[in-house]
């Protein structure tokens, strides 16, 4: 089969690779019909995730068709159409029993990280019964790809961890796919203001269409000064960091109001400077995390009902075989006006 293989920092190739096989009774083999590229994949290619070794097939999102199941798989059979969760869960370890699936003793974020991932014609899914979701009849599979990772990530690690409440002023720093997912799902809780910050005018324009009440172009104004001016010098109730660089985390910690919550969602490859000498007296809560995907079933229902429309985040579509071109587009998002790309198998 063909797969997108990581070959070290800055290097990748679409190449032949042996097709996966069932290694354990709880495995399933899924033929990929649609997948996508995540900002985390770009972090991997920059060398920010050293646990990813050369030779690894990248990708942790997608939908597909079950081709084969192990003897212990009960919930799925050959031919079933499934959504692949970015987090693998055994369902029985102490962390899984706390719904802390990201820290599963035999799973967590392993696809495209510690084992081969979904940017391939086929993928092996361990603990299939707990790591796959059946696709409802007639569902928009492109929209459901957003449920593999970005929608639950923005919701769980941004909105829920940030404890967004009715009337809150929320700043989302970074209008990429995960920032937009936080924007869409924050509206469940009726915040008073949703302020999106980014350096890309196209993404800020899209943010207004997706429900932002205000936008800040960080190339034109000082972001912290602007946020403080917009809140009469108080600061924002919730700051969601959705980029993963020191400068954007600094905006969040400088602009947070007393009693506020900073929810860090971005993947950080470098240390940030935490100004605890200023924050300790402000009753600030800072959260970080890796998505657990325990909200995926609920989010699937909201998508099916039309309450949120994550398919609107898709800006580009490619054949799976054209994944190298798709990486070029996604890696130059501002120039290409790209948000989320979809790769479809032939």
C-alpha positions in Angstrom: 0.0 0.0 0.0 1.0 3.7 -0.2 1.6 5.8 3.0 2.9 9.2 3.9 6.1 8.3 5.8 8.1 10.6 8.1 11.8 10.4 7.4 13.2 12.8 10.0 12.7 16.6 10.6 11.6 18.3 7.4 11.4 15.1 5.4 8.5 13.0 4.3 7.5 10.9 1.3 4.4 9.2 -0.2 5.8 5.7 -0.6 5.2 2.0 -0.7 4.9 0.2 2.6 3.6 -3.2 3.7 -0.1 -3.2 4.4 -1.0 -3.6 8.1 -2.3 -6.8 9.5 -4.1 -7.8 12.7 -1.5 -8.2 15.4 -3.9 -8.6 18.4 -7.4 -10.0 18.8 -8.7 -6.5 19.6 -7.3 -4.9 16.4 -9.2 -3.8 13.3 -7.8 -3.0 9.9 -9.6 0.0 8.3 -9.4 1.1 4.7 -9.1 4.8 4.7 -11.7 6.7 2.6 -11.0 10.2 3.9 -8.3 11.7 6.1 -6.7 15.1 6.7 -3.6 16.9 7.9 -3.3 18.3 11.4 -1.2 21.1 12.8 0.3 18.5 15.0 1.7 16.8 11.9 3.4 20.0 11.0 4.9 20.1 14.5 6.2 16.6 14.0 7.8 17.6 10.8 9.5 20.5 12.5 11.0 18.0 15.0 8.8 19.2 17.9 7.7 15.7 18.8 10.9 13.6 19.1 9.1 10.4 20.0 8.0 10.1 16.3 10.7 8.0 14.7 11.7 8.0 11.0 9.7 5.4 9.1 6.5 6.3 10.9 3.3 6.7 8.9 1.8 10.0 9.9 -1.8 11.0 10.6 -4.4 10.4 13.4 -7.7 11.4 11.8 -10.0 9.8 9.3 -13.0 7.8 8.3 -13.0 4.5 6.5 -14.3 1.0 6.0 -13.5 -2.0 8.2 -11.6 -4.6 6.2 -10.7 -7.1 8.9 -11.3 -7.5 12.6 -9.5 -9.5 15.3 -11.3 -12.4 17.1 -12.1 -10.3 20.1 -13.7 -7.4 18.3 -17.4 -7.4 19.1 -18.8 -4.0 17.9 -17.6 -3.9 14.3 -17.4 -6.2 11.3 -16.0 -6.2 7.8 -17.8 -3.6 5.7 -18.7 -1.2 8.5 -18.1 2.5 7.9 -16.3 4.0 10.9 -14.9 7.2 12.3 -11.4 6.8 13.7 -10.7 8.5 17.0 -7.3 10.2 17.3 -7.0 8.7 20.8 -6.8 4.9 21.2 -8.5 3.5 24.3 -8.4 0.1 25.9 -11.5 1.0 28.0 -10.4 -1.0 31.0 -7.2 0.5 32.5 -7.5 2.9 35.5 -7.1 6.0 33.4 -9.7 4.8 30.8 -12.2 4.1 33.7 -11.7 7.8 34.6 -12.4 8.8 30.9 -8.8 9.9 30.7 -8.4 8.1 27.5 -5.4 10.2 26.4 -3.4 8.4 29.1 -4.6 4.9 28.4 -2.0 2.4 29.6 -2.1 0.7 26.2 -3.1 3.6 23.9 -3.6 7.3 24.1 -2.3 9.3 21.2 -0.4 6.6 19.4 -1.7 6.8 15.8 0.9 8.7 13.7 3.0 9.1 16.8 4.1 5.8 18.3 2.5 3.5 15.7 1.6 4.0 12.0 -1.3 6.4 11.4 -4.1 7.2 9.0 -2.3 9.0 6.2 -2.2 5.8 4.2 -4.5 3.5 2.3 -5.0 1.3 5.3 -4.4 1.6 9.1 -4.4 -0.8 12.0 -6.6 0.4 14.9 -5.8 -1.2 18.3 -8.7 -1.6 20.7 -11.1 -1.2 17.9 -14.3 -1.5 20.0 -13.3 1.6 22.0 -11.4 3.5 19.4 -13.8 3.5 16.5 -17.3 5.0 16.1 -20.0 3.7 13.7 -20.9 6.3 11.1 -24.7 7.1 11.0 -26.5 6.3 7.8 -26.4 9.3 5.4 -23.9 11.2 7.5 -21.5 13.7 5.8 -18.2 11.8 6.1 -16.1 14.9 5.4 -17.7 16.6 8.3 -17.1 13.6 10.5 -13.4 13.8 9.8 -13.4 16.9 12.0 -14.6 14.7 14.8 -11.5 12.6 14.8 -9.5 15.3 16.5 -10.1 19.1 16.1 -13.7 19.3 17.3 -13.2 17.4 20.5 -9.8 19.0 21.1 -11.1 22.5 20.8 -14.1 21.6 22.9 -12.5 19.6 25.7 -9.1 21.3 26.1 -10.3 24.8 25.2 -14.0 25.3 26.0 -14.5 22.8 28.8 -11.1 23.2 30.5 -11.6 27.0 30.2 -15.0 26.7 31.9 -16.7 29.0 29.4 -19.9 30.4 30.9 -22.8 32.5 29.8 -21.7 36.1 29.5 -18.0 35.4 29.5 -15.5 37.4 27.4 -13.5 34.7 25.6 -10.3 35.3 23.6 -9.2 32.6 21.3 -5.6 33.1 20.2 -5.1 31.4 16.9 -7.7 31.0 14.2 -6.5 27.7 12.8 -8.7 24.6 12.7 -8.5 23.9 16.5 -9.1 27.6 17.3 -12.1 27.5 15.0 -13.4 24.3 16.7 -13.2 26.1 20.0 -15.1 29.0 18.5 -17.8 26.8 17.2 -18.3 24.8 20.4 -17.9 27.8 22.8 -21.2 29.0 21.5 -22.9 26.1 23.3 -22.5 28.2 26.5 -23.6 31.6 25.3 -20.5 33.7 26.1 -21.0 37.5 25.9 -18.1 38.1 23.6 -15.9 35.8 21.4 -12.8 37.5 20.3 -10.6 35.8 17.7 -6.9 36.8 17.3 -4.7 35.8 14.4 -2.2 37.2 11.8 -4.2 36.0 8.8 -7.0 38.3 7.6 -8.7 35.5 5.7 -9.0 33.4 8.9 -10.3 36.4 10.8 -12.9 37.0 8.2 -13.9 33.3 8.5 -14.0 33.6 12.2 -16.7 36.3 12.0 -18.7 34.0 9.8 -18.4 31.2 12.3 -19.6 33.3 15.3 -16.8 35.5 16.5 -18.1 38.9 17.9 -14.8 40.6 17.4 -11.5 39.9 15.7 -8.0 41.3 16.3 -5.3 41.3 13.6 -2.1 40.9 15.6 0.0 42.3 12.8 -1.8 45.7 13.1 -2.2 46.2 16.8 -0.6 45.1 20.1 -2.8 42.2 21.0 -2.6 42.6 24.8 -3.3 46.3 24.7 -6.2 45.8 22.4 -7.7 43.1 24.6 -7.3 45.3 27.7 -8.9 48.2 25.9 -11.9 46.1 24.8 -12.4 45.0 28.4 -12.0 48.4 30.1 -8.6 47.3 31.5 -10.0 44.2 33.2 -8.9 41.5 30.9 -10.7 38.5 29.4 -12.5 35.8 31.5 -11.2 32.9 29.3 -8.1 32.9 27.1 -7.7 29.9 24.8 -4.2 29.4 23.4 -4.5 27.5 20.1 -1.1 28.0 18.4 1.6 26.5 20.5 4.4 29.2 20.5 5.7 31.3 23.4 4.4 34.6 22.0 0.7 33.4 21.9 0.9 31.9 25.4 2.3 35.2 26.6 -0.7 37.1 25.1 -3.0 34.8 27.1 -1.2 35.2 30.5 -1.0 39.0 30.1 -4.6 39.6 29.0 -6.3 37.3 31.5 -8.6 38.9 34.1 -8.5 38.2 37.8 -10.2 34.9 38.5 -9.8 34.0 34.8 -8.9 30.7 33.1 -6.1 30.2 30.6 -6.7 27.0 28.6 -3.7 26.0 26.6 -4.6 23.8 23.6 -1.6 24.4 21.3 1.3 21.9 20.9 4.4 23.6 22.3 7.8 22.6 21.0 9.7 25.2 23.1 9.5 26.4 26.7 7.4 29.4 27.5 8.1 32.0 30.2 5.4 31.7 32.9 5.0 34.9 34.8 3.9 33.3 38.1 5.3 36.3 40.0 2.3 38.3 38.5 -0.3 35.6 38.2 -0.2 34.0 41.7 -2.1 36.9 43.2 -4.7 37.0 40.4 -6.5 33.7 41.2 -5.7 32.5 37.7 -6.4 28.9 36.6 -4.1 27.5 33.9 -5.0 24.2 32.2 -3.2 22.2 29.5 -4.0 18.8 28.1 -4.3 16.2 25.4 -7.8 15.5 24.1 -9.5 12.5 25.6 -12.3 12.3 23.0 -14.9 11.4 25.7 -17.2 14.0 24.1 -17.1 12.5 20.6 -20.5 10.8 20.8 -22.1 14.0 22.0 -20.4 16.1 19.3 -21.5 13.6 16.7 -25.1 14.2 17.7 -24.7 17.9 17.4 -23.2 17.6 14.0 -26.0 15.2 12.9 -28.6 17.7 14.1 -27.0 20.6 12.2 -26.3 22.5 15.5 -22.7 22.9 14.3 -21.4 22.5 10.8 -17.7 21.6 10.9 -17.7 20.9 7.2 -17.5 24.6 6.7 -13.9 24.5 7.9 -12.9 22.5 4.8 -11.3 24.7 2.2 -9.3 22.3 0.0 -9.9 18.8 -1.3 -7.3 16.4 -2.7 -6.9 12.8 -3.8 -5.0 10.8 -1.2 -2.3 10.2 -3.7 -1.7 14.0 -3.9 -0.9 14.3 -0.2 2.4 15.9 -0.8 0.7 18.7 -2.6 -1.8 18.9 0.2 1.0 19.3 2.7 2.4 22.2 0.7 -1.0 23.9 0.7 -1.7 23.3 4.4 1.9 24.3 5.4 1.4 27.6 3.6 -2.1 28.2 5.0 -2.1 32.0 4.8 -0.9 32.2 1.2 -3.3 29.4 0.1 -6.2 30.6 2.3 -6.3 27.1 3.7 -8.1 26.0 6.8 -8.7 22.2 6.7 -7.9 19.9 3.8 -9.6 16.7 3.0 -7.8 13.8 1.3 -10.1 11.3 -0.4 -9.1 7.8 -1.5 -9.8 7.0 -5.2 
